[in-house]
């Protein structure tokens, strides 16, 4: 039993190092790739998909970046030819206060 305890830590470290080495990439291989081509044409037509993204507060940077001109919301709408629309709202607009989010 004590031998098993002595070997457990080195075995776990060895497994961790093997997984880490297997997941590591080679920087040279990724630099040989050609630049990305034009985005593919949309595969679907006639769909209307709506998402609602709720920010904690509209004044925080992630929410500002989403809603900014040329931001993610606008780009997604352009890339999907208007089929996907994203509506940004905040917790106070939805009637949620601090204690409500803790449940």
KOLMARDO-212091 format. One line per field, with one value per residue (C-alpha): residue in one letter; residue number from 1; x, y, z. Coordinates in Angstrom, 3 decimals. Layout:
// residues N
type c(a/...)
seq c(NUM/...)
x c(X/...)
y c(Y/...)
z c(Z/...)
***
This chain:
// residues 103
type c(x/x/x/x/x/x/x/x/x/x/x/x/x/x/x/x/x/x/x/x/x/x/x/x/x/x/x/x/x/x/x/x/x/x/x/x/x/x/x/x/x/x/x/x/x/x/x/x/x/x/x/x/x/x/x/x/x/x/x/x/x/x/x/x/x/x/x/x/x/x/x/x/x/x/x/x/x/x/x/x/x/x/x/x/x/x/x/x/x/x/x/x/x/x/x/x/x/x/x/x/x/x/x)
seq c(1/2/3/4/5/6/7/8/9/10/11/12/13/14/15/16/17/18/19/20/21/22/23/24/25/26/27/28/29/30/31/32/33/34/35/36/37/38/39/40/41/42/43/44/45/46/47/48/49/50/51/52/53/54/55/56/57/58/59/60/61/62/63/64/65/66/67/68/69/70/71/72/73/74/75/76/77/78/79/80/81/82/83/84/85/86/87/88/89/90/91/92/93/94/95/96/97/98/99/100/101/102/103)
x c(0.000/2.828/4.533/1.322/1.260/4.885/4.221/0.946/2.418/5.152/2.648/0.210/2.998/4.070/0.533/0.192/3.431/2.374/-0.958/0.759/3.239/0.481/-1.588/1.344/1.591/4.534/4.809/6.523/3.644/1.081/3.143/3.172/-0.587/-1.996/-4.005/-7.719/-9.865/-13.071/-15.862/-18.146/-21.568/-24.435/-25.813/-29.328/-31.905/-35.115/-34.362/-34.833/-32.834/-32.907/-30.616/-30.835/-27.529/-27.900/-25.092/-24.795/-24.539/-24.457/-21.565/-19.108/-16.547/-17.752/-21.247/-19.890/-17.726/-20.674/-22.930/-20.304/-20.512/-18.661/-18.892/-19.786/-23.549/-23.176/-20.631/-22.776/-25.754/-23.655/-22.093/-25.456/-27.242/-29.527/-30.737/-29.243/-30.089/-28.705/-30.504/-28.442/-30.114/-28.990/-30.146/-31.901/-33.813/-34.983/-36.082/-33.307/-31.471/-28.362/-30.090/-32.144/-28.989/-27.716/-30.503)
y c(0.000/2.419/1.593/2.519/5.872/6.518/5.798/7.686/11.181/10.343/8.425/11.348/13.782/11.480/11.276/15.040/15.582/13.134/14.889/18.266/17.113/15.608/18.796/21.081/22.251/23.001/26.702/25.986/23.890/26.628/29.301/27.297/27.570/29.828/32.881/32.386/32.538/34.487/33.372/30.752/31.709/31.121/27.627/28.498/30.893/32.199/31.565/34.253/33.503/35.887/35.862/38.013/38.797/40.096/42.214/42.902/46.578/48.291/50.528/47.631/47.128/43.728/45.094/48.267/46.220/44.088/47.053/49.392/50.296/47.532/45.349/41.707/42.220/44.123/41.700/38.652/40.285/41.080/37.614/35.884/38.280/39.446/35.955/36.160/39.154/39.760/41.987/43.381/44.164/44.574/42.992/46.185/46.370/42.810/43.670/41.721/43.134/41.890/39.469/37.976/36.858/34.923/32.340)
z c(0.000/0.784/-2.531/-4.306/-2.520/-3.430/-7.104/-7.440/-7.695/-10.248/-12.375/-12.342/-13.256/-16.095/-17.470/-17.221/-19.133/-21.859/-22.296/-22.329/-24.964/-27.105/-27.031/-27.802/-31.376/-33.607/-34.468/-37.785/-39.085/-38.493/-40.279/-43.533/-43.971/-46.650/-45.622/-45.122/-48.221/-48.630/-46.307/-47.762/-48.994/-46.625/-46.887/-45.799/-47.134/-45.635/-41.959/-39.326/-36.167/-33.211/-30.175/-27.098/-25.390/-21.836/-20.390/-16.704/-17.548/-20.950/-19.887/-19.535/-22.308/-23.630/-24.173/-25.791/-28.160/-29.225/-29.938/-31.439/-35.125/-36.936/-33.826/-33.541/-33.864/-37.113/-38.565/-37.785/-39.448/-42.540/-42.773/-42.497/-44.892/-42.086/-41.198/-37.687/-35.540/-32.077/-29.620/-26.758/-23.456/-19.888/-16.655/-15.435/-18.743/-18.160/-14.624/-12.918/-9.919/-8.113/-5.709/-8.565/-10.376/-7.349/-7.353)
***
